[in-house]
Amino acid sequence: MFMRNGWVPDAPFSLNGTTISECSSYVYLGREVNMMNDLAPELGRRKRAAWGAYKSIEEVVKKTKNTRLRAHLFNTTVLPAFTYASETWALRKQDENAVSVIERSIERVML
């Protein structure tokens, strides 16, 4: 699969006689890349990863009442899953708000 920008003509792409299909987005090094440079699909992926990380520790969180342990679990499992590759994000104000909402919703469930 390959991705094409606006400067490349619409011509079929083939390699050794095999036609290569075109795509509008793909995941590279754990980050979703698309031609529109839209961060919303990536935030959705990170949100699902964070909730998945929470689900992996949910039983422990439910059994303990220690808030320090709960905070430690959040910081060591959920937060890294959510913020993976975030240093490459160019956040707009609405994206910052979405990140805050996602983080608060998981924190609210945990504490």
C-alpha positions in Angstrom: 0.0 0.0 0.0 1.1 3.6 -0.6 -0.2 7.0 0.1 -0.2 9.8 -2.5 -0.1 13.6 -2.0 -1.6 16.3 -4.3 1.5 16.7 -6.4 1.6 13.1 -7.6 -0.4 12.3 -10.8 -3.2 9.8 -10.6 -1.5 6.9 -12.3 -1.4 3.3 -11.3 1.6 2.3 -9.3 3.2 -1.1 -9.8 6.3 -2.8 -8.7 7.7 -5.7 -10.6 4.4 -6.0 -12.5 2.3 -6.1 -9.3 -0.1 -3.2 -8.8 0.2 -1.6 -5.4 -3.0 -0.3 -3.8 -3.5 3.2 -2.6 -4.5 4.1 1.0 -5.6 7.3 2.7 -3.9 6.5 6.1 -1.6 4.0 7.7 0.1 3.3 11.1 3.8 4.0 11.1 5.9 3.5 14.3 2.7 3.4 16.4 1.2 6.6 15.0 -1.6 6.9 12.5 -0.5 9.0 9.5 -3.0 10.5 7.0 -2.8 13.0 4.2 -5.1 15.5 5.9 -2.7 15.5 8.9 -5.8 15.2 11.1 -5.1 14.2 14.7 -8.6 13.0 15.5 -8.1 9.4 14.3 -4.9 9.1 16.3 -6.5 10.5 19.4 -9.2 7.8 18.9 -6.6 5.1 18.7 -4.8 6.4 21.8 -8.1 6.6 23.7 -8.9 3.0 22.9 -5.3 2.0 24.0 -5.7 3.9 27.3 -9.1 2.2 28.0 -7.6 -1.1 27.1 -4.7 -0.5 29.5 -7.3 0.4 32.2 -9.2 -2.8 31.5 -6.0 -4.8 32.1 -5.7 -3.4 35.7 -9.4 -2.9 36.4 -9.6 -5.9 38.9 -6.7 -4.5 40.9 -8.1 -1.0 41.0 -11.5 -2.4 42.2 -9.9 -4.4 45.0 -7.7 -1.6 46.4 -8.9 1.5 48.2 -5.3 3.0 48.4 -5.4 6.1 46.2 -1.6 6.3 46.0 -1.6 2.8 44.5 -4.4 3.7 42.1 -2.5 6.9 41.0 0.7 4.8 40.5 -1.2 2.3 38.4 -2.7 5.1 36.3 0.8 6.7 35.8 2.5 3.5 34.9 -0.1 1.7 32.7 -2.8 4.0 31.4 -0.9 7.2 30.9 2.0 5.7 28.8 -0.6 3.9 26.6 -2.5 7.1 26.1 0.5 9.4 25.5 2.6 7.1 23.3 4.2 9.2 20.4 2.5 12.3 21.8 5.7 14.3 21.4 5.0 14.3 17.6 1.4 15.7 18.0 0.8 19.2 16.8 -2.2 19.9 19.1 -4.9 22.5 18.4 -7.0 23.9 21.2 -9.8 21.5 20.5 -7.3 18.6 20.5 -6.0 19.7 23.9 -9.5 19.7 25.2 -10.2 16.2 23.8 -7.0 15.0 25.5 -8.0 16.5 28.8 -11.5 15.0 28.6 -10.1 11.5 27.9 -7.6 11.7 30.7 -10.2 13.0 33.2 -12.8 10.3 32.3 -10.3 7.5 33.0 -9.1 9.2 36.2 -12.7 9.6 37.4 -13.4 5.9 36.9 -10.2 4.9 38.7 -10.5 7.2 41.7 
